[in-house]
Amino acid sequence: MANTLVQFRTDETSRIKAIQICEQLGIDLQTYMRMCISRLISENGIPFSMKVQDLPKNKGILALREMGRISAEKGNSEMTLDEINAEIAEARKDSEAKNGVGAI
């Protein structure tokens, strides 16, 4: 598997403190970042709590995020509105034909 470069910006004070902590743990910052990515993947999410207390879950937003995830998995997340409407129309036509609806 090929390696790729990942870069991000942070303030110098945070970078130095992070390096010092990593050194105390016997690793370097790059190793720590690779560990974070590995845990993100293995946990299938952020491997530590990210809570906002007393914030109700918005079921609509959660549903939209899930639909977006499924759409990206199926490779159709970049469809235009016309493409989506055409696909819906085709599915309805297939359903009507299968169920005998609309037949004269």
Secondary structure, 3 states (H helix, E strand, C coil): CCCCCCCCCCCHHHHHHHHHHHHHHCCCHHHHHHHHHHHHHHHCCCCCCCCCCCCCCCHHHHHHHHHHHHHHHHCCCCCCHHHHHHHHHHHHHHHHHHHCCCCC
